[in-house]
Amino acid sequence: MSLTRTSLPAHRIEIGIRAGQRDPRGEKVARTIRAFLGIPVSRVRTRDVYKVEANLARGDLERIVAEFADPVLQTGAVGRIEDGPFDVAVTVGLKPGVTDPVGKTARTAIEDLLGRRLGEEAAVYASTLYLLDGAGKEEARRIAWELLANPLVHEVRIETRAEWDAGPPDVQTPRVASQAAPAVQSVSLEGGDERLLAVSRDRLLSLSSEEMRAIRDHFRAAAADPRRRAAGLGPEPTDVELEALAQTWSEHCKHKIFNATIAYEEPGRPAETIRSLFRTYIRGATEAIDRRLREQRGGSWLVSVFEDNAGVIAFDEAVHLVYKVETHNSPSALDPYGGAITGIVGVNRDAFGTGLGAELLANVWGYCFASPFHREAIPSGLLHPRRIRSGVHAGVVDGGNQSGVPYGRGWELFDLRFIGKPLVFCGTVGALPVRVAGRPGREKRARPGDRVVMVGGRIGADGLHGATFSSAPLDESAPLGAVQIGAPITQKRMFDFLLEARDLGLYSSITDNGAGGLSSSVGEMARGPGGARIDLSRAPLKYPGLAPWQILLSESQERMTVAVPGDRLEAFLELARRREVEATDLGEFTGDGYFEVTDGDRTVALLRMDFLHEGLPEMRLRARWEPPPLEEPPPRPSEDLNRVVLDMAGRLNLCSGEAMARRYDHEVKGLTVVKPFVGVAADVPAEATVFLARHGSFRGYVLSEGVHPFLSDLDPYAMAIGRDVRWSDA
């Protein structure tokens, strides 16, 4: 994205540590540079930089500095802080269009402080300044791109001290260029499989030739639909329709491999056909156990499974427990912090959007990485596992704790094979009321005539193709748009508002804007009533210039869609205004069998609900299991068992994970009974943790985990390399 100027003046504010005080953030960066890059920096000082585009007087700016700086430990200035020499200055900020949660929070703080709104065009952008002693410009460039910044989401400015002194303070901001929205396109699908696959590849649809043929044939037949002709749509899908279908049919949303028909062979057994691994071995097994429980005990603890955003089980007379775990692997490989924070707040949102809305109780996390001490070359387009590990955990911590949710369990596993694609698991436990506003809390359903209301964060170009990208191979061609950075504070404020609206009975259904934005949320909710009609021109945007398909598909972690009965719409919107949460009426749910999307007066998508959700061709696969050869391990020579025990203690998969776990607060909400670390000194890892589900009750739930992939005990890669490198520095 390019930059554009605004008529508003830009101001620079710096907040840093006072001279003579320790800078823990800078000290950690300096240790990491020395330990992993071998660059002998002697000192790193850090500052928070805020660039404010707004009409502000000097007195306003000085009030902001006084409010933002801790009067004991910090100092601040309008412009630059002058506190001694340095060799190189490195500034790391976000690219235009990338979500800036710190800048957004700073803007809210400024408006609260001044007691007035800054205006629609105003903006605040946050960045971090690193002042390096003992490094040259080229070394600083290496430090920036190998440790401090990610080229997918960050911009970097590097200045020597002479360059710093020669010019005025930098006030350039990453404002997205104003531009006209691209026109809706009709996409030709005529031609052979090669042409269809080219369309799928070029648009990152991740659809097979069979799936593309199904879409082409459907639109050929749909050309005779009178309603489609009346809307001015022809036999070719619009880009809006094609993108919506790709999202709905993605592996992420439809689990095509789990639901495929598989011709399976195994030595010594007759061939068999498995119609859906999911229905046969996951749902089928669960339902069989559930039937047995009902027969033997006259009831079941399963309340809602395989039909909502998360599973629901019975707990006590007041609440059910909600649980959901999911992976966020590819986004975390590209931008560890943004991918992981999106993962944790995304699974928070799934648990919250179950039934009529569940209060969040605890988070869990688990990671599979290559060694943070890896010394060999990294495949093109991938980040070093040390950066992935530190960035992922920072994202999970910020996304969870900033949303006011404690952690319940956490683990890490290391193996060289995860260097190509780390695994990042995030999970959330929630409490769903048994009854909400006089009806069962687990039951939700949009009805014809209910209004489609979007709540929370605005729509931007980030978070595009989240669903289809998850189905694609990971390489250096991965798109920036698939990565976004969640805003947990915005999400927390939205959750608090929605819980209040839930208890007042102001909405009838709710779901998240997951890996497909409005396309996924409205498209899924419309299955109940049988259709929906929304107008994209009403949707609030972060900036102008988005194409209609981008507005429909953009994912946002801090955004939900609710179905609001018409007679409760004004009360819902008024409560949102009082709680300072943005809520927008986009259209209505219908019963006419169509998912219709307009952009003002023009229809840009008209999809039959049955084709959208049931038109996906069944995937057919072949599978054969070959038993691995069994070989006796070679006899091991006698060894010094003391040394063996010491070596085992140094293995990454056996050493303590306390250094990572301590960065995440497990006491938020005050519901922790058996904590992740126990014992007299609270330093012994617990085999499981116990949490209360609500205050006033002494009934709790237990969390534990098991992860057992095949790892070679003889692989020296499983050992921490270099006894002089402290684990906490990794």
Disulfide bonds with the S-S distance in Angstrom:
none
